[in-house]
Amino acid sequence: MQDVALRLPGDYLPLLLVQGELPKAVLLQKHHQAIEEGKASIIFGLDSFAEGLDLPGTACVQVIIAKLPFAMPDNPIEKTQNRWIEQRGGNPFIEITVPEAGIKLIQAVGRLIRTEQDYGRVTILDNRIKTQRYGQQLLAGLPPFKRIG
């Protein structure tokens, strides 16, 4: 995340608020203050910023999702559950991973639209959303936004 932030053109750097550089509450306060003053503000955040942030109105008009939010099974319970699904002939990726990613994607998109008056753009940079069969499943779970490209 920091590498991407630092690759932005230099005139964007003063606008950046990067998760981890300040406490979350301070970062959000600075963002809201900039917006209230009519200034631009850009928040760079990871997975935990895709849920639980309330940024209505002009506080959030663009959400960029770099990668689809797939979790890797890294704990013994998930690994055991995946083995059980495989033993019964199932596909843990399709049965567990894709639906969980869909929920996380809906939460991330939800940062944009908080009230009926909200507007903006969601950009998903991960081309798997268009090239993989599960991408259509993930898109179908999102609100009926106008889709470009």
N, C-alpha and C positions, 0 to 999 in steps of 0.2 A: 504494500500500500504506500509506504513512504517513497519507494523507488518511483512509482507512477506519479505521485504528487510532485516529486522533484523534477520530473521530465516535462511538466507543464511549462508553457512559456513563462518567462520571468515576471510578466505583469500580472499573472494569476497568483503568484506566491503570496502576496500580502492578503489575498482574499481567502486563503485556505485555513480551515480549521480541521486538524487531523486527529482522529481518535487516538487516545493514548498520550498525546502531548499535553493535554489539560484534563482535569476531571470533567466527566460528562456534563455535569450541571453548569460548570463554567463555560465549557465549549458552547452549549446551547444558549446560555445567556448572551455570550458574545455574538452568536449568530442572530438571535432575535434583535439585539441592539443594532447591529448593522442593517438589518432589514427595515427596522423602524426609522432609521436615519436615511433610508433610501439608497443604501450602499449594497453592492453585491457581496455575497458570502457563499462559500463553497464548503460543504462538510464532506470529508473523506472518512468513511467508516467501514468496518467489517461486519460480519454476520450479526453481531449483537446490536448494531445500529439499524438493522433491517426490521426490527420489531420493537415495540414499546416506545417509539418516539412519536410525539404528537406535534406535527408541524403543519398546522392548517393554513389556508390562504397562501399568501405570497412567501411564507416561510419555507415552502417546498414546491417548486414548479418543474423540477427535473430530477428523475431518479435514474441513475445509470447502474446497471447490474452487469458486472464484468464476467462473472461465471455463474452458471446455474448452481443453486445451493445444495449440491449433493453431499451427504454426510458419508464418511467412511466408517464401516463398522469397526470400532476400535475397543469395544469393551467385551468382556466374556459373554454377557447376556445376549448382545446383538449377534455375536459370532455363533453362539449356540442356536439362536433362533434362525439364523440363515442356514445353518447345517440341517436343521429340522425341516425347513421349507424345501431344501434341495433333496433331502431323503424321500420326501413325499412327491417328488417330481416337479416341484414348483421352481420359480425363478425369484430369488429374494430381491434382485434389483427391481424388477417390475412390480412385485407385490408389496415391497416395503420402501425401498429407496426412492423410487419415482413419486409415490404418493406423499412421502415426507418432504421431498424437494418441492412438490406442488404447494404444500402448506406454507413452506418458508418463502416461496416465490410470491404467493398471495400476500403474505405479511410484508414483504419488501415493497411490493407495488402499493400496498396500503399506506405507505408513508406519503404518497402523493395525494390521494383523494381522502380527505378527512371530513369534509362537509359537502353539501350539494353544490356549493358555489366554487369549490376548488377546481383547478384546471392544471394541466401540465403535460409532460411527456415522460414516458418510460422508455428507456433504451436498453435493450438486452444485447450485449456484445458477443455472447457465447453462440456461435453458429449452430450448435447442436439443437437449438430451439427450432431450427428450420430443417436440419439435415437428418435428424433422428426421428424415428416413429414416436418415441416418448415425448419429443418436443411438441408435437401437435396435441398430445394429451395435456401437457403443462399449459399450453396456450388456451386450451378449451376451459381450463379451470379459472382463468383470469376474467375480470369484468369485461363486458363487451366494448372495449375501447376501439376507436378507429385505428386500424393497423396500417402501417406504412412499411413497405419492403418486406 
